[in-house]
Amino acid sequence: MIDSDEAPPRSDPMLTKVQDLEEIAAKLLKTARKIPPGPVRHDSLKEIGRLRVLVADMRAQCERLQRAE
């Protein structure tokens, strides 16, 4: 339970940007799945996968920094 004296969690602008990137990656993935099977679709899905890995790393770094504060 949170005491009423405690300040609400601070919103981290970097974490907000990471969440925006996660949403963009999800939309890209949804769009790429509509591409007919073939090399273009395969390459698109591979690039989106790389993007999602980078975004996940950014999220982890933000969370580590928040815990360190």
C-alpha positions in Angstrom: 0.0 0.0 0.0 1.3 3.5 -0.8 1.1 6.2 1.8 -0.5 9.4 0.8 2.7 11.2 1.7 4.7 9.4 -1.1 5.1 11.2 -4.3 3.6 9.4 -7.4 6.2 7.7 -9.6 8.1 10.2 -11.7 7.4 9.9 -15.4 10.7 9.4 -17.3 10.6 11.1 -20.7 13.1 8.6 -22.1 10.9 5.7 -21.0 7.9 7.4 -22.7 10.0 7.6 -25.9 10.9 3.9 -25.6 7.2 3.1 -25.2 6.5 5.1 -28.4 9.2 3.1 -30.2 7.6 -0.1 -29.0 4.3 0.9 -30.4 5.8 1.9 -33.7 7.6 -1.5 -33.9 4.3 -3.3 -33.2 2.6 -1.3 -36.0 5.5 -2.1 -38.4 5.2 -5.8 -37.5 1.5 -5.8 -38.2 2.0 -4.1 -41.5 4.9 -6.4 -42.5 2.8 -9.4 -41.9 0.5 -8.2 -44.7 3.3 -8.4 -47.2 3.0 -11.5 -49.4 5.5 -14.2 -48.6 8.9 -13.7 -50.2 12.2 -12.0 -49.7 10.8 -8.5 -49.1 8.6 -9.8 -46.3 11.5 -11.8 -44.9 13.9 -8.9 -44.9 11.2 -6.6 -43.4 10.5 -8.9 -40.6 14.2 -9.4 -39.9 14.8 -5.6 -39.8 11.8 -5.1 -37.5 13.2 -7.9 -35.2 16.5 -6.0 -35.0 14.6 -2.8 -34.1 12.7 -4.6 -31.4 16.0 -5.9 -29.9 17.4 -2.4 -29.8 14.2 -1.0 -28.2 14.3 -3.8 -25.6 17.9 -2.9 -24.8 16.9 0.8 -24.4 14.0 -0.1 -22.1 16.4 -2.2 -19.9 18.8 0.6 -19.7 16.1 3.1 -18.7 14.9 0.7 -16.0 18.4 0.2 -14.7 18.9 4.0 -14.5 15.6 4.4 -12.7 16.6 1.8 -10.1 20.0 3.5 -9.6 18.4 6.8 -8.7 
